[in-house]
Each structure stands twice: as C-alpha cells, then as structure tokens.
Amino acid sequence: MPGDLRAPADAHSTRARHGRHDEARARRARHARQRPETRVETAVKPLICAVAAAAFVSAQTPTRDQQPQRQQPSFRAGVELVSLNVTVTDAGKYVTDLAATDFAVYEDGAKQDITFFNKSNLPIALAFLVDTSASMETKLQTAQEAAIGFARKLRKQDLAEVVDFDSRVVVLANFTNNIGDLEAAIRKTSAGGSTSLYNAVYIALKDLKKVVAKNVDEIRREAIIVLSDGEDTSSLLPFEEVLDLAKRSETAIYSIGLRAGEGPSTTTRGFKEAEFVLRQFSQETGGRAFFPNQLSDLNNVYGQIAEELSSQYTVGYSSRNPKRDGAWRRIVVRVNRPNLVARTKQGYFAPTNH
C-alpha cells in the first residue's frame, strides 16, 4: 500500500488534517514518483470440481430463521473459476427463486457451462467509504445515521471496514463483524478538506483483496458502498487506473451521489463529472449507482442496497477459452424466464502465465 495514501487510523480531526496539509502534499509529491504498479491478478478463483458440483446440485435458499453457516467450498490450484454475483429483477423487484438451470452465461458470445451455483446469501466483505470533505458538513449527520442503519443489518459472518476520505484517506475501522466498532467509527467522521475519491476506492479494493486472501477456503462476496457529493479534487491516482483495478477485482461497487443541495439540480459541471465517475465504477463491477434527490432518501437507498445484497446469486464457470493472454473477456448473463433482467460485472481480464 503506498505510504502516501494511508493515514493513521486515529487521525480524524479536521484541525489536524489542515495543519498537516502542506507537509502531506510534500510527502505525496515525493512518493508519487515511486508509486507501485496497481495491476492485480485476474478475478478468477481455483475451486475443487467435486465441491462445485455438489454446491451446484444442492444449493438451496435458507429460511429467514436459518443462519447460512453451511460448510463453504474450499479452493485448490488447478481449476480456475470465474465467479459472478448476479442480481435478477422483474420490473425492479428482486427475484430469488431461480435455479441454476434458469441461467445462461456467455463469454465473448460463447455459452459457458455453469459449474458452481449458490443462492444461500453467502457472507460478504464490505467497505463503507464516506466522503468527509468540507461540502459534506451539513449532510454528514444524516449520512452517518443512514450508514449506521445499514451496518446494523450485517450478520455475524459478514465483515466490514469504515473509510473516510477528504484530502486524505483514513481507515477508521479495520474489517470486523463487531457492529459497535463500526458504528463508533462512522460517528467519528468529521467534515473538512477536499475530495480524494479515487485514492479511497483504491485503498478499499486493496484491503478487500487482503481480507479475502486470508480466508482462501471460503467464498466471500466483496462490495464497496461509496457515498460522495462531488468530483474528485485531490487524488494522486487517476480515475482510469483505479477503474482498471476495480475491473480486475471481484468487488461490486455501489455508489451514492449526493446532490449539492436539496432538490433535483444536477447542472453543475462538478456534479456531472462525479456522476459519470460513480456510474462507471458501478456499471463495470456489477453494482448500482444511486442519486437521491433529497438527503432524507438516504435510508431508503441503503435499504435497497441491503436488499440487493441479500437477494444475489453466486454463479461460477470455467472458461472454455484456454488462452492465458490477459485479454478482456466480456460476460453476459441471461435468464430463461420472460421479463427478467440479470445484472453482474461486465467482464474480466483473462489470466496470464506471469
């Protein structure tokens, strides 16, 4: 992790941020020339075929009272699985009663054989990203309460971290399933400074990769929820580089773009640019972008994200394309019932021999 991007976890006061601004700028300039390559491995996982086949046959939706703590499939080198988190809707309503035979997966136009299927609401690793720039001062309390409401819906098997970003990026809570710690971290956020959105997304993607790598014997979905009210103004990393990193991950990015004030106005150049960026992050990774007209809509937005995450299917396949050329491969998922729409990430980069 670049040292210029991550700040001490306990540094959250606005005064301290601005007091060290010039020094931080100098450090960033020194480190920018030394920034490591952010290219990461393709989002494919090795999976034991026998376990995948068993999950394909036996995966069932748990009842509301059940805790999905069944034994997770374990991984082994040799079989590369392309893993997709798929959301299916019918006129905007989530559809949760589908079977593996209802799905068809295409890679670059070629139909693939589904070798893994699960609809038991797998555990998730989630990063909360909260914009704490100066423009958020009047909105932050409402944003905090909405984020806390979402955190309280997480299950014991889920993990989450809290990241605030303004001129700098601060991890206020490392990945935990302790709701009290997450709530305390969200309440620590305070407004001040500019906006380093791209740096924050970069750090969250790297953190998610690390936490999933620690538990290679289980399948854990990955997601980022990013809340921001404007364009990036201070990141070292360019948008294209961070978007490329997101496309190489297995992380779905859910974006919430707050408008400059109450009401539907989106005419400012800065908001138009921010809207484009947030939509790109979400569309490319299989997430969803929200742009509520009123601050009071935040609770509903977080509620929709929570419902979507609890309604997803995990679908996996081994690509028929044996080439290890690092090329982009486009994915399309279709459902054989009429009027249903399936959404997932738009593709992935093929593995290489390096």
Summary of the structure (lengths in Angstrom):
residues: 354
radius of gyration: 20.2
end to end distance: 21.2
largest distance: 59.4
contacts: 1136
relative contact order: 0.20
helix: 32%
strand: 26%
